[in-house]
Amino acid sequence: MSELTPARLGLRDVVRVGGDGLRTRPLRVFLSALGIAIGIAAMTAVVGISTSSRADLDRMLEALGTDLLTVAPGSTMFGEDATLPDESVAMIARIGPVTRVAATGKVPDTKAYRTDRVPAAQSGGISVQAAHLDLLGTVGATVAHGTWLNAATERYPAVVLGATTAQRLGITAADGGTQVYIGGRWFTVIGLLDPVPLASELDNAALIGWPAAKEYLGFDGHPTTVYTRSRDDAVEAVRGVLAATANPEKPNEVKVSRPSDALAARQATDRAFTGLLLGLGAVALLVGGVGVANTMVISVLERRAEIGLRRSLGATRGQIRLQFLAESLLLSALGGVGGVLLGTAVTAIYASTREWPTVVPPWAMAGGVAATLVIGAVAGLYPAMRAARLAPTEALATP
Protein backbone atom coordinates (compact mmCIF):
# COMPACT_ATOMS: atom_id res chain seq x y z
CA MET A 1 0.00 0.00 0.00
CA SER A 2 1.38 3.38 -0.98
CA GLU A 3 1.84 6.02 1.72
CA LEU A 4 -0.66 8.91 1.64
CA THR A 5 0.71 12.34 0.81
CA PRO A 6 -0.59 15.09 3.15
CA ALA A 7 -2.69 17.74 1.45
CA ARG A 8 -0.93 21.04 0.82
CA LEU A 9 -2.37 24.26 2.25
CA GLY A 10 -2.75 27.14 -0.17
CA LEU A 11 -2.44 30.81 0.82
CA ARG A 12 -6.22 31.16 1.10
CA ASP A 13 -6.41 28.09 3.31
CA VAL A 14 -3.64 29.38 5.57
CA VAL A 15 -5.38 32.75 5.98
CA ARG A 16 -8.74 31.06 6.65
CA VAL A 17 -7.33 28.68 9.25
CA GLY A 18 -5.40 31.48 10.95
CA GLY A 19 -8.47 33.73 10.95
CA ASP A 20 -10.62 30.99 12.49
CA GLY A 21 -8.19 30.81 15.40
CA LEU A 22 -8.50 34.56 16.01
CA ARG A 23 -12.30 34.63 15.79
CA THR A 24 -12.64 32.21 18.69
CA ARG A 25 -11.01 34.69 21.13
CA PRO A 26 -12.19 38.16 20.04
CA LEU A 27 -11.53 40.04 23.31
CA ARG A 28 -8.02 38.68 23.74
CA VAL A 29 -7.26 39.36 20.09
CA PHE A 30 -8.54 42.92 20.40
CA LEU A 31 -6.39 43.68 23.45
CA SER A 32 -3.28 42.18 21.86
CA ALA A 33 -3.85 44.05 18.61
CA LEU A 34 -4.43 47.24 20.60
CA GLY A 35 -0.94 46.98 22.08
CA ILE A 36 0.53 46.79 18.58
CA ALA A 37 -1.76 49.55 17.33
CA ILE A 38 -0.70 51.97 20.08
CA GLY A 39 2.98 51.57 19.20
CA ILE A 40 2.39 51.96 15.45
CA ALA A 41 -0.01 54.86 15.97
CA ALA A 42 2.57 56.65 18.12
CA MET A 43 5.30 56.19 15.52
CA THR A 44 3.06 57.14 12.60
CA ALA A 45 1.72 60.22 14.38
CA VAL A 46 5.21 61.38 15.36
CA VAL A 47 6.48 61.07 11.79
CA GLY A 48 3.29 62.58 10.36
CA ILE A 49 3.23 65.57 12.70
CA SER A 50 6.94 66.23 12.17
CA THR A 51 6.56 65.97 8.39
CA SER A 52 3.48 68.22 8.44
CA SER A 53 5.39 70.79 10.48
CA ARG A 54 8.28 70.75 8.01
CA ALA A 55 5.84 71.03 5.11
CA ASP A 56 4.31 74.10 6.74
CA LEU A 57 7.76 75.58 7.30
CA ASP A 58 8.75 74.89 3.69
CA ARG A 59 5.52 76.49 2.52
CA MET A 60 6.23 79.52 4.70
CA LEU A 61 9.78 79.86 3.40
CA GLU A 62 8.57 79.51 -0.17
CA ALA A 63 6.05 82.29 0.41
CA LEU A 64 8.40 84.58 2.35
CA GLY A 65 11.57 83.74 0.44
CA THR A 66 15.05 82.84 1.62
CA ASP A 67 16.69 85.86 0.03
CA LEU A 68 16.29 88.18 3.02
CA LEU A 69 19.54 89.27 4.69
CA THR A 70 19.89 91.56 7.70
CA VAL A 71 22.74 93.87 8.58
CA ALA A 72 23.20 95.07 12.17
CA PRO A 73 25.97 96.74 14.16
CA GLY A 74 28.15 94.43 16.23
CA SER A 75 30.68 95.34 18.90
CA THR A 76 33.92 97.30 18.81
CA MET A 77 37.24 95.76 19.79
CA PHE A 78 36.70 97.27 23.25
CA GLY A 79 33.34 95.52 23.68
CA GLU A 80 31.23 98.62 23.17
CA ASP A 81 28.17 98.78 20.90
CA ALA A 82 29.09 99.75 17.36
CA THR A 83 26.95 101.86 15.01
CA LEU A 84 26.23 101.77 11.30
CA PRO A 85 27.01 104.86 9.23
CA ASP A 86 24.06 106.96 8.12
CA GLU A 87 25.04 106.22 4.51
CA SER A 88 24.99 102.43 4.96
CA VAL A 89 21.49 101.99 3.52
CA ALA A 90 22.32 103.97 0.37
CA MET A 91 25.60 102.11 -0.08
CA ILE A 92 23.94 98.71 0.27
CA ALA A 93 21.29 99.73 -2.26
CA ARG A 94 24.05 100.18 -4.84
CA ILE A 95 25.01 96.49 -4.74
CA GLY A 96 23.95 95.11 -8.13
CA PRO A 97 21.98 91.97 -7.15
CA VAL A 98 20.19 93.75 -4.26
CA THR A 99 16.57 94.38 -5.22
CA ARG A 100 15.15 96.00 -2.06
CA VAL A 101 16.56 97.73 0.99
CA ALA A 102 14.83 99.08 4.09
CA ALA A 103 15.99 99.91 7.59
CA THR A 104 14.82 100.43 11.13
CA GLY A 105 16.54 102.53 13.77
CA LYS A 106 16.02 101.98 17.48
CA VAL A 107 15.22 105.14 19.42
CA PRO A 108 17.28 104.80 22.63
CA ASP A 109 15.78 105.24 26.08
CA THR A 110 12.27 105.51 24.64
CA LYS A 111 9.36 103.20 25.41
CA ALA A 112 5.69 102.95 24.46
CA TYR A 113 2.93 102.95 27.09
CA ARG A 114 -0.83 102.64 26.96
CA THR A 115 -1.27 105.77 29.09
CA ASP A 116 0.94 108.38 30.72
CA ARG A 117 0.03 106.89 34.13
CA VAL A 118 2.02 103.70 33.66
CA PRO A 119 5.30 103.61 35.64
CA ALA A 120 8.34 103.98 33.38
CA ALA A 121 9.81 100.66 34.53
CA GLN A 122 6.76 98.74 33.27
CA SER A 123 7.59 99.01 29.58
CA GLY A 124 6.69 95.40 28.70
CA GLY A 125 9.85 95.06 26.60
CA ILE A 126 8.41 97.25 23.83
CA SER A 127 10.98 99.11 21.74
CA VAL A 128 10.38 102.23 19.71
CA GLN A 129 11.91 102.17 16.23
CA ALA A 130 12.01 104.49 13.26
CA ALA A 131 11.13 102.71 10.03
CA HIS A 132 11.51 103.27 6.30
CA LEU A 133 8.34 103.30 4.24
CA ASP A 134 9.27 100.21 2.20
CA LEU A 135 9.96 98.09 5.29
CA LEU A 136 6.82 95.96 4.91
CA GLY A 137 7.53 94.87 1.38
CA THR A 138 11.15 94.11 2.20
CA VAL A 139 10.53 91.86 5.22
CA GLY A 140 7.27 90.37 3.94
CA ALA A 141 5.07 91.87 6.66
CA THR A 142 1.33 92.50 6.37
CA VAL A 143 -1.04 94.91 8.08
CA ALA A 144 -3.74 93.29 10.21
CA HIS A 145 -5.74 96.47 10.94
CA GLY A 146 -5.48 100.03 9.69
CA THR A 147 -2.73 101.21 7.35
CA TRP A 148 1.04 101.41 7.12
CA LEU A 149 3.05 104.61 7.25
CA ASN A 150 3.08 106.78 4.13
CA ALA A 151 4.78 109.93 2.92
CA ALA A 152 2.39 112.08 4.97
CA THR A 153 2.04 110.15 8.23
CA GLU A 154 5.79 109.43 8.54
CA ARG A 155 6.28 113.12 9.42
CA TYR A 156 3.64 113.26 12.15
CA PRO A 157 3.18 111.51 15.54
CA ALA A 158 1.66 108.37 14.06
CA VAL A 159 2.63 104.83 15.04
CA VAL A 160 2.16 101.30 13.74
CA LEU A 161 2.29 98.56 16.38
CA GLY A 162 3.78 95.08 16.02
CA ALA A 163 1.55 92.11 16.79
CA THR A 164 2.97 91.43 20.27
CA THR A 165 3.11 95.14 21.11
CA ALA A 166 -0.58 95.57 20.29
CA GLN A 167 -1.45 92.58 22.44
CA ARG A 168 0.54 93.84 25.42
CA LEU A 169 -1.00 97.31 25.16
CA GLY A 170 -4.50 95.86 24.82
CA ILE A 171 -5.14 97.42 21.42
CA THR A 172 -7.18 95.35 18.97
CA ALA A 173 -7.97 97.85 16.21
CA ALA A 174 -6.55 100.99 14.62
CA ASP A 175 -9.51 103.32 14.27
CA GLY A 176 -7.63 106.61 14.30
CA GLY A 177 -8.84 107.50 17.79
CA THR A 178 -6.50 105.26 19.79
CA GLN A 179 -3.31 106.78 21.13
CA VAL A 180 -0.23 105.53 22.95
CA TYR A 181 2.26 107.46 25.04
CA ILE A 182 5.77 107.53 23.54
CA GLY A 183 8.68 109.67 24.67
CA GLY A 184 6.57 112.13 26.63
CA ARG A 185 3.93 112.76 23.96
CA TRP A 186 0.90 111.05 22.42
CA PHE A 187 1.11 109.14 19.14
CA THR A 188 -1.95 108.06 17.15
CA VAL A 189 -2.17 104.36 16.30
CA ILE A 190 -2.81 104.06 12.56
CA GLY A 191 -2.06 100.37 12.04
CA LEU A 192 -1.44 96.95 13.59
CA LEU A 193 0.83 94.36 11.99
CA ASP A 194 0.44 90.62 11.68
CA PRO A 195 3.30 88.55 13.15
CA VAL A 196 6.43 88.77 10.98
CA PRO A 197 8.09 85.32 10.78
CA LEU A 198 11.37 86.52 9.24
CA ALA A 199 11.70 89.63 11.42
CA SER A 200 10.23 88.72 14.78
CA GLU A 201 11.91 91.74 16.41
CA LEU A 202 9.25 93.88 14.73
CA ASP A 203 6.52 92.08 16.68
CA ASN A 204 7.75 93.77 19.89
CA ALA A 205 8.17 97.22 18.37
CA ALA A 206 6.27 100.45 17.98
CA LEU A 207 7.17 101.76 14.50
CA ILE A 208 7.14 105.43 13.60
CA GLY A 209 8.31 107.41 10.59
CA TRP A 210 12.00 108.27 10.20
CA PRO A 211 11.42 112.08 10.04
CA ALA A 212 8.97 111.97 12.99
CA ALA A 213 11.48 110.04 15.12
CA LYS A 214 14.09 112.74 14.49
CA GLU A 215 11.72 115.65 15.12
CA TYR A 216 9.76 114.41 18.14
CA LEU A 217 12.08 111.91 19.85
CA GLY A 218 15.59 113.16 19.08
CA PHE A 219 16.51 110.13 16.95
CA ASP A 220 20.13 110.34 15.72
CA GLY A 221 19.36 108.76 12.33
CA HIS A 222 21.70 105.76 12.65
CA PRO A 223 20.06 102.55 11.34
CA THR A 224 20.25 99.59 13.70
CA THR A 225 18.95 96.93 11.30
CA VAL A 226 19.11 97.00 7.51
CA TYR A 227 16.95 94.49 5.63
CA THR A 228 17.89 93.53 2.08
CA ARG A 229 16.40 91.36 -0.64
CA SER A 230 18.61 89.94 -3.37
CA ARG A 231 18.31 87.75 -6.43
CA ASP A 232 18.05 84.10 -5.42
CA ASP A 233 21.18 83.15 -7.33
CA ALA A 234 23.26 85.88 -5.68
CA VAL A 235 22.28 85.71 -2.00
CA GLU A 236 25.55 84.18 -0.81
CA ALA A 237 27.60 86.58 -2.94
CA VAL A 238 25.72 89.56 -1.51
CA ARG A 239 26.13 88.17 1.98
CA GLY A 240 29.88 88.12 1.48
CA VAL A 241 30.14 91.83 0.67
CA LEU A 242 27.45 93.33 2.90
CA ALA A 243 29.67 93.98 5.93
CA ALA A 244 32.34 95.78 3.90
CA THR A 245 29.71 97.76 2.01
CA ALA A 246 27.74 98.84 5.08
CA ASN A 247 30.83 100.00 6.96
CA PRO A 248 33.92 100.07 4.71
CA GLU A 249 36.18 101.41 7.47
CA LYS A 250 35.21 98.80 10.10
CA PRO A 251 33.58 95.75 8.45
CA ASN A 252 34.46 93.63 11.49
CA GLU A 253 31.94 95.65 13.50
CA VAL A 254 29.05 94.56 11.28
CA LYS A 255 26.87 91.47 11.77
CA VAL A 256 25.21 89.88 8.74
CA SER A 257 22.57 87.18 9.16
CA ARG A 258 19.99 85.28 7.18
CA PRO A 259 16.68 84.97 9.09
CA SER A 260 15.58 81.89 7.15
CA ASP A 261 18.62 80.04 8.58
CA ALA A 262 17.06 80.28 12.04
CA LEU A 263 13.90 78.62 10.75
CA ALA A 264 15.99 75.89 9.13
CA ALA A 265 17.79 75.38 12.45
CA ARG A 266 14.43 74.97 14.14
CA GLN A 267 13.61 72.31 11.59
CA ALA A 268 16.81 70.45 12.49
CA THR A 269 15.85 70.64 16.17
CA ASP A 270 12.46 69.19 15.32
CA ARG A 271 14.19 66.24 13.62
CA ALA A 272 16.18 65.46 16.78
CA PHE A 273 13.04 65.61 18.89
CA THR A 274 11.26 63.40 16.38
CA GLY A 275 14.00 60.79 16.76
CA LEU A 276 13.44 60.73 20.51
CA LEU A 277 9.70 60.26 20.13
CA LEU A 278 10.24 57.52 17.54
CA GLY A 279 12.34 55.69 20.12
CA LEU A 280 9.48 55.88 22.61
CA GLY A 281 7.10 54.59 19.93
CA ALA A 282 9.45 51.69 19.26
CA VAL A 283 9.37 50.77 22.96
CA ALA A 284 5.58 50.77 22.84
CA LEU A 285 5.71 48.57 19.73
CA LEU A 286 8.05 46.14 21.51
CA VAL A 287 5.64 45.92 24.42
CA GLY A 288 2.87 45.16 21.94
CA GLY A 289 4.99 42.40 20.43
CA VAL A 290 5.43 40.82 23.84
CA GLY A 291 1.65 40.90 24.20
CA VAL A 292 1.24 39.08 20.90
CA ALA A 293 3.75 36.42 21.95
CA ASN A 294 1.94 35.96 25.24
CA THR A 295 -1.40 35.59 23.47
CA MET A 296 -0.02 32.97 21.09
CA VAL A 297 1.64 30.93 23.87
CA ILE A 298 -1.61 30.85 25.82
CA SER A 299 -3.44 29.91 22.63
CA VAL A 300 -1.15 26.89 22.13
CA LEU A 301 -1.69 25.75 25.72
CA GLU A 302 -5.48 26.09 25.45
CA ARG A 303 -5.74 24.35 22.06
CA ARG A 304 -3.62 21.27 22.67
CA ALA A 305 -6.64 19.05 21.99
CA GLU A 306 -7.30 20.77 18.69
CA ILE A 307 -3.65 20.38 17.73
CA GLY A 308 -3.73 16.67 18.61
CA LEU A 309 -6.89 16.14 16.58
CA ARG A 310 -5.44 17.90 13.54
CA ARG A 311 -2.24 15.89 13.83
CA SER A 312 -4.18 12.61 14.11
CA LEU A 313 -6.15 13.53 10.99
CA GLY A 314 -2.95 13.90 8.98
CA ALA A 315 -1.79 17.49 9.51
CA THR A 316 2.00 17.72 9.37
CA ARG A 317 4.24 19.56 11.81
CA GLY A 318 4.88 22.15 9.12
CA GLN A 319 1.15 22.78 8.65
CA ILE A 320 0.63 23.21 12.40
CA ARG A 321 3.59 25.56 12.56
CA LEU A 322 2.27 27.52 9.59
CA GLN A 323 -1.20 27.76 11.14
CA PHE A 324 -0.02 29.40 14.36
CA LEU A 325 2.50 31.57 12.58
CA ALA A 326 -0.32 32.80 10.31
CA GLU A 327 -2.43 33.62 13.38
CA SER A 328 0.41 35.68 14.83
CA LEU A 329 0.96 37.53 11.56
CA LEU A 330 -2.75 38.25 11.13
CA LEU A 331 -2.98 39.48 14.71
CA SER A 332 0.00 41.80 14.24
CA ALA A 333 -1.22 43.00 10.83
CA LEU A 334 -4.59 43.83 12.37
CA GLY A 335 -2.87 45.99 14.99
CA GLY A 336 -0.52 47.49 12.41
CA VAL A 337 -3.24 48.60 10.01
CA GLY A 338 -5.32 49.93 12.90
CA GLY A 339 -2.27 51.79 14.25
CA VAL A 340 -1.51 53.40 10.89
CA LEU A 341 -5.11 54.56 10.53
CA LEU A 342 -5.15 55.89 14.10
CA GLY A 343 -1.80 57.64 13.68
CA THR A 344 -2.95 59.22 10.41
CA ALA A 345 -6.14 60.44 12.08
CA VAL A 346 -4.18 61.96 14.97
CA THR A 347 -1.87 63.70 12.50
CA ALA A 348 -4.80 65.10 10.52
CA ILE A 349 -6.53 66.41 13.64
CA TYR A 350 -3.40 68.01 15.08
CA ALA A 351 -2.36 69.51 11.75
CA SER A 352 -5.81 71.02 11.26
CA THR A 353 -5.65 72.73 14.66
CA ARG A 354 -2.34 74.34 13.67
CA GLU A 355 -3.46 75.08 10.10
CA TRP A 356 -0.71 72.85 8.68
CA PRO A 357 -0.97 70.67 5.60
CA THR A 358 -1.53 67.03 6.59
CA VAL A 359 1.42 64.99 5.36
CA VAL A 360 1.99 61.34 6.31
CA PRO A 361 4.84 59.86 4.25
CA PRO A 362 3.90 56.62 2.43
CA TRP A 363 7.10 55.05 3.72
CA ALA A 364 5.93 55.65 7.29
CA MET A 365 2.63 53.84 6.67
CA ALA A 366 4.23 50.98 4.75
CA GLY A 367 7.05 50.77 7.30
CA GLY A 368 4.56 50.62 10.16
CA VAL A 369 2.73 47.65 8.66
CA ALA A 370 6.02 45.96 7.75
CA ALA A 371 7.31 46.43 11.29
CA THR A 372 4.23 44.78 12.73
CA LEU A 373 4.66 41.79 10.40
CA VAL A 374 8.25 41.39 11.58
CA ILE A 375 7.10 41.66 15.19
CA GLY A 376 4.34 39.13 14.50
CA ALA A 377 6.74 36.69 12.87
CA VAL A 378 9.21 36.91 15.75
CA ALA A 379 6.50 36.78 18.42
CA GLY A 380 4.71 33.83 16.80
CA LEU A 381 7.77 31.74 15.93
CA TYR A 382 8.26 30.10 19.34
CA PRO A 383 4.54 29.33 19.95
CA ALA A 384 4.28 27.92 16.41
CA MET A 385 7.30 25.66 16.91
CA ARG A 386 6.00 24.57 20.29
CA ALA A 387 2.64 23.63 18.79
CA ALA A 388 4.34 21.72 15.98
CA ARG A 389 6.38 19.65 18.42
CA LEU A 390 3.30 18.28 20.20
CA ALA A 391 2.72 14.59 19.45
CA PRO A 392 -0.88 13.62 18.61
CA THR A 393 -1.20 11.19 21.54
CA GLU A 394 0.28 13.69 23.99
CA ALA A 395 -2.02 16.48 22.84
CA LEU A 396 -5.18 14.34 22.84
CA ALA A 397 -4.37 13.00 26.30
CA THR A 398 -4.36 16.53 27.74
CA PRO A 399 -7.56 17.14 29.73
Long-range contacts (C-beta under 8 A, 24 or more apart in sequence): 4-314, 6-314, 6-315, 6-316, 6-319, 7-314, 9-319, 9-322, 14-322, 14-323, 14-326, 15-326, 15-330, 17-323, 17-326, 18-323, 18-324, 18-326, 18-327, 18-329, 18-330, 19-330, 21-299, 21-303, 21-323, 21-324, 21-327, 22-327, 22-330, 22-331, 22-334, 25-295, 25-299, 28-295, 28-298, 29-295, 29-331, 29-334, 31-291, 32-288, 32-291, 32-292, 32-294, 32-295, 32-331, 32-335, 33-331, 33-332, 33-334, 33-335, 33-338, 34-288, 34-335, 34-338, 35-284, 35-287, 35-288, 35-291, 35-292, 35-335, 36-285, 36-288, 36-289, 36-291, 36-292, 36-331, 36-332, 36-334, 36-335, 36-336, 36-338, 36-339, 36-372, 36-375, 37-288, 37-335, 37-336, 37-338, 37-339, 37-342, 38-284, 38-288, 38-339, 39-281, 39-282, 39-283, 39-284, 39-285, 39-286, 39-287, 39-288, 39-339, 40-281, 40-285, 40-335, 40-336, 40-338, 40-339, 40-340, 40-342, 40-343, 40-368, 40-369, 40-371, 40-372, 41-338, 41-339, 41-340, 41-342, 41-343, 41-346, 42-277, 42-280, 42-281, 42-284, 42-285, 42-343, 43-278, 43-281, 43-282, 43-285, 43-339, 43-343, 43-364, 43-368, 43-371, 44-339, 44-340, 44-342, 44-343, 44-344, 44-346, 44-347, 44-360, 44-364, 44-365, 44-368, 45-342, 45-343, 45-344, 45-346, 45-347, 45-350, 46-274, 46-277, 46-278, 46-281, 47-274, 47-278, 47-360, 47-361, 47-364, 48-343, 48-344, 48-346, 48-347, 48-351, 48-358, 48-359, 48-360, 48-361, 48-364, 49-346, 49-347, 49-350, 49-351, 50-270, 50-271, 50-273, 50-274, 51-359, 51-360, 51-361, 51-364, 52-347, 52-350, 52-351, 52-356, 52-357, 52-358, 52-359, 52-360, 53-270, 53-354, 53-356, 54-267, 54-270, 55-356, 55-357, 55-359, 56-354, 56-355, 56-356, 56-357, 57-263, 57-266, 57-267, 59-357, 60-197, 60-263, 61-260, 61-263, 63-140, 64-140, 64-197, 64-198, 64-260, 65-140, 65-229, 65-232, 65-260, 66-232, 66-235, 66-258, 66-260, 67-229, 67-230, 67-231, 67-232, 67-235, 68-138, 68-139, 68-140, 68-198, 68-199, 68-227, 68-228, 68-229, 68-258, 68-259, 68-260, 69-227, 69-228, 69-229, 69-230, 69-235, 69-238, 69-239, 69-242, 69-256, 69-257, 69-258, 70-199, 70-225, 70-226, 70-227, 70-228, 70-256, 70-257, 70-258, 70-259, 71-225, 71-226, 71-228, 71-242, 71-243, 71-246, 71-254, 71-255, 71-256, 72-224, 72-225, 72-226, 72-254, 72-255, 72-257, 73-224, 73-253, 73-254, 73-255, 74-252, 74-253, 74-254, 74-255, 75-253, 76-250, 76-253, 77-252, 82-247, 82-250, 82-253, 82-254, 83-222, 84-222, 84-223, 84-224, 84-226, 84-246, 84-247, 84-254, 85-222, 85-246, 85-247, 86-221, 86-222, 86-223, 88-223, 88-226, 88-245, 88-246, 88-247, 89-132, 89-223, 89-226, 91-245, 91-246, 91-248, 92-226, 92-228, 92-242, 92-245, 92-246, 94-245, 95-228, 95-230, 95-238, 95-241, 95-242, 95-245, 96-234, 97-230, 97-231, 97-233, 97-234, 97-237, 97-238, 98-228, 98-229, 98-230, 98-238, 99-229, 99-230, 99-231, 100-134, 100-137, 100-138, 100-227, 100-228, 100-229, 101-134, 101-138, 101-226, 101-227, 101-228, 101-229, 102-131, 102-132, 102-133, 102-134, 102-135, 102-137, 102-138, 102-139, 102-226, 102-227, 103-131, 103-132, 103-135, 103-223, 103-224, 103-225, 103-226, 103-227, 104-129, 104-130, 104-131, 104-132, 104-135, 104-202, 104-205, 104-207, 104-223, 104-224, 104-225, 104-227, 105-129, 105-130, 105-131, 105-210, 105-213, 105-219, 105-220, 105-221, 105-222, 105-223, 105-224, 106-224, 107-183, 107-213, 107-217, 107-218, 107-219, 110-182, 110-183, 110-217, 111-182, 112-159, 112-161, 112-165, 112-169, 112-180, 112-181, 112-182, 112-187, 112-206, 113-169, 113-180, 113-181, 113-182, 114-169, 114-170, 114-171, 114-180, 114-181, 115-181, 116-181, 118-181, 124-165, 124-168, 124-169, 125-168, 125-204, 126-165, 126-168, 126-169, 126-204, 126-205, 126-206, 127-201, 127-204, 127-205, 127-206, 128-182, 128-183, 128-205, 128-206, 128-208, 128-213, 128-217, 129-202, 129-205, 129-206, 129-207, 129-208, 129-224, 130-207, 130-208, 130-209, 130-210, 130-212, 130-213, 130-214, 130-219, 131-160, 131-207, 131-208, 131-209, 131-210, 132-210, 133-209, 135-207, 135-227, 136-193, 138-227, 138-228, 138-229, 139-196, 139-198, 139-199, 139-202, 139-227, 140-196, 140-197, 140-198, 141-193, 141-194, 141-196, 141-199, 141-202, 142-193, 142-194, 143-191, 143-192, 143-193, 143-194, 144-192, 144-193, 144-194, 145-172, 145-173, 145-174, 145-191, 145-192, 146-173, 146-174, 146-175, 146-176, 146-189, 146-190, 146-191, 146-192, 147-174, 147-190, 147-191, 148-191, 149-190, 149-191, 149-207, 149-208, 149-209, 153-190, 153-209, 154-208, 154-209, 154-210, 154-211, 154-212, 155-209, 155-211, 155-212, 155-215, 156-209, 156-212, 157-182, 157-185, 157-186, 157-187, 157-188, 157-208, 157-212, 157-216, 158-187, 158-188, 158-189, 158-190, 158-208, 158-209, 158-212, 159-187, 159-188, 159-189, 159-190, 159-206, 159-207, 159-208, 160-189, 160-190, 160-191, 160-192, 160-193, 160-206, 160-207, 160-208, 161-189, 161-191, 161-192, 161-193, 161-205, 161-206, 161-207, 162-193, 162-196, 162-202, 162-203, 162-204, 162-205, 162-206, 162-207, 163-192, 163-193, 163-194, 163-195, 163-196, 163-203, 164-195, 164-203, 164-204, 165-203, 165-204, 165-205, 165-206, 166-192, 166-193, 180-206, 182-206, 182-208, 182-217, 183-216, 183-217, 185-216, 197-263, 198-259, 198-260, 198-263, 199-227, 199-259, 201-225, 285-371, 285-372, 285-375, 286-375, 288-335, 288-375, 289-332, 289-375, 289-376, 289-378, 289-379, 290-379, 292-328, 292-331, 292-332, 292-335, 292-375, 292-376, 292-379, 292-380, 293-328, 293-378, 293-379, 293-380, 293-382, 293-383, 295-331, 296-324, 296-327, 296-328, 296-331, 296-379, 296-380, 296-383, 296-384, 297-382, 297-383, 297-386, 299-324, 299-327, 299-383, 300-324, 300-383, 300-386, 300-387, 303-387, 304-390, 304-395, 304-398, 305-395, 305-396, 305-398, 307-387, 307-390, 307-395, 308-390, 308-391, 308-392, 308-393, 308-394, 308-395, 308-396, 308-397, 308-398, 309-395, 309-396, 311-390, 311-391, 311-392, 311-395, 312-392, 312-396, 317-388, 317-389, 318-388, 320-384, 320-387, 320-388, 320-390, 321-384, 321-385, 321-387, 321-388, 322-384, 323-384, 323-387, 324-380, 324-383, 324-384, 324-387, 324-388, 325-377, 325-380, 325-381, 325-384, 327-380, 328-376, 328-377, 328-379, 328-380, 328-381, 328-383, 328-384, 329-373, 329-376, 329-377, 329-380, 330-376, 331-376, 331-380, 332-372, 332-373, 332-375, 332-376, 332-377, 332-379, 332-380, 333-369, 333-372, 333-373, 333-376, 335-372, 336-368, 336-369, 336-371, 336-372, 336-373, 337-369, 339-368, 339-372, 340-365, 340-368, 340-369, 343-368
